[in-house]
Amino acid sequence: MSFDSLNLNPALVQALAAAGYTEPTPVQAQAIPAALTGFDLMVSAPTGTGKTAAFVLPALQRLALAPVKNGRGPRVLVLTPTRELAVQVTDAVDKYCKFLRHMRTGTILGGMPYPKQRRLLEQSLDVLVATPGRLIDFIDQGKVDFSRLELLVLDEADRMLDMGFIEPVKRIAAKTPGNRQTMLFSATLDGNIAKLGRELLRDPKLIAVTAPKEQHENILQRLHYVDDGSHKHRLLDHVLRSEECNAQSIVFTATKHGADRLADKLFHAGHEAAALHGNMNQSQRNRTLARLRSGAVKVLVATDVAARGIDVASISHVFNYDLPKVAEDYVHRIGRTGRAGATGTAISFASSEDVRQLKQIEHYIGRTIERWSVPGFEAKNPIRSDGGSGKRTGRPGPGARRGAPPARDARGRGGFRSDNNRRSAGGSR
């Protein structure tokens, strides 16, 4: 199937071709035709499957037609849980509408000056991308006009639920016309997300692409046991200096303060590291992301919320320095690497305090994460959450062939080995 076969506006197909896209992903192939017929949609789509284009393209197709009503305010509203994702969606809109005339887009998000955003809302907009909190501020001030809104998109609705944005989302939806088209995208469509869909959508068409546990076959997933925080930090420092980490990495921590502390420690140890979290203002976040994309930052230490929506093709490694509290977040985290068909590596650290989280993650993804160790950095008391060492399930990593010598880092130290290979202390599998 090609984008030509989806009956998209030729200007959109031209923009897709200019961006190097010729064939729709599964979620695009299913969602775009349904959206073009006017259906409300509830779409389950894992990260990295092209869901942004799945709603941006039909939205732009609609906007290529004359508006139903003239006036100020947006014709399309996209709500996102984070500022980074809002910027990413705005960039996608700008990329795909480059050959359409007179498209006006705007972004409303926290951490930016109010006056400029207030002036934006006084104009006629085609697409408005917003985070719920800041948009509610303007609604309370009477500054938002939704009278000509035709399409409402809820992007990553599951994350908005986790962040406590569902009530603001309901308030925003209540201010929009009842005859609008609504599209909801989420990693899952059960529980509270299903309830939200029943409240806000009209006879929605349900679309589900491949489940998260079936994704990421191009990502080598491995687990290293650690004894304590000091051991974990020394192991991270060692792996970051190894030959395999010659690109860029994201290191996930559980807290904002933890991200700052770890980024500082890595920076003072000689790594080009920086933190990204919700306590930073938008200018700081923008500068950090710009440095990441330019390659000036090699190691980004981030929290789950801050890293949501980051799409940098040069990320080769993701580290779960702290295991996520929610199993689904493991899938979102490791999806930051292995983008656009590339290969990637996801490395998790676990201590005896992480047994329950580890079991939940492995149950969710339907596989045992392979246990690895680094000669000289082995845990003194490795946990055995599954009754034994993990069964090898991913593709081989550097030096991971049977009988191959251990990988070496830049300092000549021994590299990594799988705990499945018990033939020798220094061997790797």
N, C-alpha and C positions, 0 to 999 in steps of 0.2 A: 504494500500500500504506500502511496505517495501523498504528500500534502495536496497535490493537484486534485486527487480523487475525493477530497473532503469538501469540495465546492467553496473553498475560501476565496476571498477577494484577491485578485491577481497581485495587488500591491502587498498583501500579506505574504503570499507565496514568494514574491520577489525578495522581501525582507528575510524570510527564512532561508532562501538560497544564499543570500549575501552573508548570512551568519553561519553557513555551512551545514544547514539541516535539510535533509531531503525526505526522510521517512519519519512518520510520527511514532512515538513510543506507544506501548499498549494503552496507557491511561489517556493519552491524547487521541488515539484512534477510537476509543469508546466514548470519551466525554465530549469531544468537539462536535460530532454530528448530533448527539442528544441535546447539547446546549443550543445549537443552531435552530433546532425545531421549537425551542422555547420551554422545554421541560425544566422544572426545578430539579436539581441534582444533589445527591449525597454520594460522595466519592471517597473510597478508601484507597489511599495511595501512599506507599512508603516514600521516604526521602530519596532524592536522586532519580526519580522516575519521570521527571518532566512535567509535573503537575502544574507548575506556574503557567506554562504555555497552554495547558489544557483549559484554563479559564481566561487567560489574556487574549488568546486568538479569537474565540467567539465573542468576547467583549468588544474587541476592535472591529470585528465584522459588523456588529450591531451599530457601532459608532460611525461607521462609514455611511450609514443611512441618515437622513435628516432627522433631527430630534422630534419627538412627539410633542414636546412643549418647550418654548423658548423661555429664557430667564436666567437667573444666576443659580449657582449650585451645580453639583456633579450629576452626570447621567449614569455613571458607574461608580460604585463604592466598593473598595476592597479593604477588609479589616484583617490585620495581621497581629500576632501576639507580641512581636518584638520590633524594635526600631531597625535592626539589621535586616530583618526579613522585609520590612516596608521599603527600605532602600533597594533591596534586590528586586522586588516586584516592580517598583518604579523604573528601574533600569531595564527590565524585561519589556515593559510597556513601550519605553522609548526606542528600544531596539527593533521591536516588531512593527511599530507604526511609522518608521522612518520614511516610507514611501506614500503614506497617507497625508493628505493636506489638512492643515489647520487643527491638529490634535493638541489639546491643552491638558496637561497632566499636572498634578500637584500632590504633595506629601505633607501630612499632618502627623507629627510625632513629638513625644516629649524630649526635653533637653535642648530645644531650639527656641529662639525668641518668638514671643506671641505676636507682635505687630505684623511681621511679614506673613505669618500664617493667617492672621485675621484678614489681611488684604486679599490673600488668595481665595478665601471663602466668599468674598464679595463678588467674585468673577464667575463667568460661565465656564465650567470645567467639563471636560469629557470624562477623565478618570481621576478619582481621588483615592489615594492609598493612605490609610490611617491606622494608628494604634488606638485601641478603645479609650484609654484613659484621657489622652489629650483631646480626642474628639468630643468626649462627654463634657470636658471643660467648656468647649465652644458652644455645645448644645445648651448648657446651663446658662450661658451668656446670651442666648438667642441669636447667635451668629451663623447658624447653619440652616440652609434652605434645601430640603430634600424633595421639593414638590415635583421636580422633573426627573427624579431617579428612576431608572429602568432596570438596573441590575445590581444586586447585592451579592458579594462574594465573601465567604468566611473562610479564610485560609488558615490551615493548621488549627482547626477548632479544638482538637484535643489539647493542644498546648494552651490555648486561651482558657480552657476549663481548668487545667492544672494551675494556671497563674491567677485564677480568681476573677477572670474577665467575663464570665458568662452573663452575669446580671447587667453589666454595662452593655454587652452585645445585645441583650434583649431590649434594653432601653433605646439603643440606637435603632434597632429594627422597627420598634414601635413608632418611630418618627418618620419612617419611610412609607411610600405608597403601598397599599395592600395588593395592588396588581403587579408589583415588581416581580422579576424573575430572581430566584435565589439559588446560589450554588454553595454547597458546604464541602470542604475538603478536610480530611482527617486521616490519621494513621489507622484508626478503628472507627466503627460505626455502631458500637454497642453501648449499653449503659446510659450514662447521662448525655452522651453525644446523640444517641438515638432519640432520647427524650427532647433534646433541643431541636432536632430535625422535625419532630412532630409538631412542635410549637411554632416554628418559623417558616417551614416549607409547605407547599401545597402539592400533595400527591407526588412526591419526588421519585425520580428514577434512581435506583440504586446501582452503583458501579463499584466493583472491587477488583483491583489488580492484584498481582502476586503478593502473598503475605510476606511480611518482613523476614520471617525465619527462612524463607527460600531465596532471599537476596544475598548479595555480597560474596558470591563464590569467587570473585576476583580479589578478595581481601583475606590475607593470611591472619588468622586470629590465634593469639597465643596468650597464655597466662603464666605469670611468674609469682611464685610464693615469696612473701616478705615477712620478716619477723617483727619489724616496728617501723616507725617513721624515718629513723635514721637510715636503716637498711634500704628502705624504699627510695629515699632521695639519692643514696649512693648508686643504686642500681639504675635509676633514671639517668643520672649524670653519665654513667658508663655507656649506656645504650645510645644516648644522644651523641656521644663522641665516637661511636663506632662507624665503620665504613658504610654500613647499611643506611644510616641516617645522614645522607648527603644532600637531602632536599629540605623540605619544611615539615614541621610537626605541630600538632595541636595536643596540648596536655590538659585533660579535664580534671578539675577539682570540685569538691562538694560545696565550697563556700566562696564568697567574694573575697573575704580576708585571706583565706587559704590561697587563692589565686595570686593576690598581691605578694604574699610572703614567699611563695614558691618562685614567682617570676623574679623577685629581687635576689633570691639565693642563686638562681640559675644565671642571672645577669652578672652577679659578682664572681661567679665561677668561670666566666668567660663566654657564656652562651649569648647569642643575640636574641634575648627573650623579652617579652612584654606581656602584660596582663590585659584581659578584656572581661568586664563584668558590668552588672547593672548599676553600680554606684558611680560609674564614670558618666560625665555629661556627654552629650552627643558629639561635641567637637573633639573631645578626647577619643571617643570610640572611632570616629571617622578617621582621625590621624593614625590610630593603631591599625585599623583595617587597611588604610592606604599603604602603610609601611609593610604590612603582611603581603599585600598584592604586589608590591614593588620588589619584594625579596629582602628588604632591610631587616625584617623580623623573621628569624628562622624558627623560633619556638614561641608559639602563642599559648599562654596559660589562660584557660577560660572556664567559665561556668556554663552549664547547659543552656540557660536562657540566652546568654550573650552570644554563644556560638551558633544558635539556631539560625539557619539561613545563609551561613558562610559557604560560598561556593568558589573555592580556589583550587584549580586543577593541580597545582604543584605540591599539595599536601600529600606526602608519601606515608606518613605515620600518624596514627592517633594513639594517645596513651590515656588509659583510664587510671590516672594516679589515684583517684578515689573512685571506687565502683559506684555507679548510679544507684539511687534509692529505688527507682522505678525501672523495671526490666526493659520496657519499651525504649527508654532513653539510651540504653546500650546500642540499639540499632541505629538511632538517630546520630549518636556520637560517631560510631565507626563509619557511618555513611559520609563523613566529611573527607574521607580518603577514598581512593579507587573511583574517582569521578570520571565520567565520560569514557568508560571502558578501560581506564587505566588500572594497573594493579596497585594494591596498597597493603599496609600492615597495621593491624590493631593489637596493641599490647596492653594487657590489664595486669594490675598488681592486686594481690589479695593476701590478707592476713587471717589469723584465726577469728577475728571479729567479723569477717565478711562472708562466713559460710552460708548464711541464709540468703544474702543478696546474690551470691554466686549461683546457688541452686536455682533461684528464681530466674536469673538471666539464662542459664543453660536450659531450663525447662521452656522458657519463652522462645528461644531461637531453635529449639529442637535438636541440639547437638552439644557435645562436650567440648569445651574449649581446650585445646591441646596444652598440656603442661610443659613448660620450658624452664631451663635454668642456665645460668652463666657461670662457667668455672671461676671459682673464687668469690662468687656472690650467692651461693646457694643458701636457702633458708635453713636454719638449724632445726626448726620444727615445722616442716611443711604440713599444711592441712590436707586432709583427705576427704573432701566433701562428697565425693562420689564413690567412695569405697575403694579407690585405686587411682592410678594415673590416667590421664585423659587419652582417649583413643584418637589417633591422628585423623583429622577430617579435612584440613585445609590443603591448599597447594603448598609445595615445598618452598622454603625460604632460602636465603643465601647460605650456602654450605650445608643444606639440609638433605642432601642425597645420601642414600645408604652407602657407608664407607667413605664419604667425603671427609676431608680434614675440617676441623672446626674453623668457623669464620674468624677473622682477626680484625681488631680495630686498629685505629691509627697509631696506638701506642704499643701494638704488638701483643696485646693481651689475648687470651683465649676468647673465642666467640661463644655462640649460643649452642645449646644442645637440647634436644627434646628429652624429657624424662622417660619417654617410651623406650629409648635406646639405652639399655643398661649394660652394654658390652664393655664400655670403658668410661672413666670419669671425664675424659676430655673429648670424646667423640661427639659427633653431631649426626643427626638423622635427616 
